[in-house]
Amino acid sequence: SSIYSNYHYGGTSFRIGDGTSYYDFPHNFVMSDIWTHLVIIYNGSNWYAYQDGVQTATKSESFTIHTGTTYTYIGVIANTDTLSPYYFNGLIDEVRIYNYARTEEQIGQDYNFGLSTHFK
């Protein structure tokens, strides 16, 4: 799995794969010099994208998420072509990964109120 910048789509993409096949969920989430609250949800049959608490995209696509011992990459595509990796060009903060699909209400609460606990 990867979150990275993909200039073929003209913006930021989310990629998830099982080691042999991949699914890209492209969407131009991030604008230059503006903090963006980004949420990607997959419920087993549909993808949902939220930007700053508002649903901005939906895609119907079934995909088997690999649950083995592979790595999840944030900020770079998991690419075997080391000559042309796709790196996220920006800052990433407060990454959260859940083992269930968050509701629209939960996403709105996270966006409006932020973390309830701050770690040092």
C-alpha positions as CSV (number, residue, x, y, z in Angstrom):
1,S,0.0,0.0,0.0
2,S,1.2,3.5,-0.7
3,I,0.3,7.1,-0.5
4,Y,2.4,9.1,-2.9
5,S,2.5,11.9,-5.6
6,N,1.7,10.5,-9.0
7,Y,2.2,13.1,-11.8
8,H,0.6,10.8,-14.4
9,Y,-2.7,11.5,-12.8
10,G,-1.8,15.1,-12.0
11,G,-2.0,14.9,-8.3
12,T,-1.9,12.7,-5.2
13,S,-2.8,9.0,-5.4
14,F,-3.5,6.3,-3.0
15,R,-2.3,2.8,-4.1
16,I,-3.1,-0.5,-2.5
17,G,-1.9,-3.9,-3.7
18,D,-1.4,-7.5,-2.9
19,G,2.2,-7.8,-4.2
20,T,1.2,-8.8,-7.8
21,S,-1.6,-6.4,-8.7
22,Y,-2.4,-2.9,-7.6
23,Y,-5.3,-0.5,-7.6
24,D,-4.8,3.3,-7.8
25,F,-7.4,5.6,-6.4
26,P,-6.3,8.9,-8.0
27,H,-7.7,12.2,-6.9
28,N,-6.1,15.7,-6.7
29,F,-6.4,16.0,-2.9
30,V,-3.5,18.3,-2.1
31,M,-3.0,21.9,-3.2
32,S,0.3,23.6,-2.8
33,D,1.0,25.3,0.5
34,I,-2.3,24.4,2.1
35,W,-2.8,21.8,4.9
36,T,-5.4,19.3,3.8
37,H,-7.2,16.7,5.9
38,L,-7.3,13.6,3.7
39,V,-9.3,10.4,4.4
40,I,-9.5,7.3,2.2
41,I,-12.0,4.6,3.2
42,Y,-12.4,1.2,1.7
43,N,-15.3,-1.0,3.0
44,G,-14.7,-4.1,0.9
45,S,-16.5,-3.0,-2.2
46,N,-16.3,0.9,-2.4
47,W,-13.7,3.5,-2.0
48,Y,-14.5,6.9,-0.5
49,A,-12.3,10.0,-0.5
50,Y,-12.8,12.9,1.9
51,Q,-11.0,16.2,1.8
52,D,-11.3,18.6,4.7
53,G,-14.4,16.6,6.1
54,V,-16.3,16.6,2.8
55,Q,-16.7,13.5,0.6
56,T,-15.1,14.3,-2.8
57,A,-15.0,11.0,-4.6
58,T,-16.5,7.5,-4.7
59,K,-15.3,4.5,-6.7
60,S,-16.9,1.0,-6.8
61,E,-14.1,-1.5,-6.9
62,S,-13.7,-4.8,-5.1
63,F,-10.1,-5.5,-4.1
64,T,-8.5,-8.1,-1.8
65,I,-6.3,-6.3,0.7
66,H,-3.2,-8.2,1.5
67,T,-2.9,-8.9,5.2
68,G,0.4,-10.7,5.3
69,T,3.8,-9.4,6.5
70,T,4.3,-6.8,3.7
71,Y,5.1,-3.1,4.4
72,T,2.8,-0.2,4.0
73,Y,4.5,2.8,2.5
74,I,3.5,6.4,3.2
75,G,5.1,9.1,1.1
76,V,6.6,6.8,-1.6
77,I,5.2,4.2,-4.0
78,A,6.3,0.7,-3.4
79,N,8.0,0.4,-6.7
80,T,10.7,-2.0,-7.8
81,D,11.9,0.6,-10.3
82,T,14.4,2.4,-8.1
83,L,15.4,4.8,-10.9
84,S,12.0,6.5,-10.9
85,P,10.2,6.3,-7.5
86,Y,7.2,8.5,-6.8
87,Y,7.7,10.5,-3.6
88,F,5.1,12.6,-1.9
89,N,6.4,16.2,-2.2
90,G,5.2,17.8,1.1
91,L,4.6,17.2,4.8
92,I,2.5,14.4,6.3
93,D,1.2,14.6,9.9
94,E,-1.0,12.5,12.2
95,V,-1.4,9.4,10.1
96,R,-4.1,7.0,11.3
97,I,-4.9,3.5,10.0
98,Y,-8.0,1.8,11.2
99,N,-9.1,-1.9,10.7
100,Y,-12.7,-0.8,10.0
101,A,-14.4,1.7,7.7
102,R,-15.0,5.0,9.5
103,T,-18.4,6.7,9.2
104,E,-19.0,10.1,7.7
105,E,-19.8,11.4,11.2
106,Q,-16.5,10.1,12.6
107,I,-14.6,11.7,9.7
108,G,-16.3,15.0,10.4
109,Q,-15.5,14.8,14.1
110,D,-11.8,14.1,13.3
111,Y,-11.7,17.0,10.9
112,N,-13.5,19.5,13.2
113,F,-11.9,18.5,16.5
114,G,-8.6,16.8,15.8
115,L,-6.9,14.4,18.1
116,S,-8.3,14.0,21.6
117,T,-4.9,12.9,22.9
118,H,-1.6,14.6,22.1
119,F,1.6,12.7,22.3
120,K,5.0,14.2,23.1
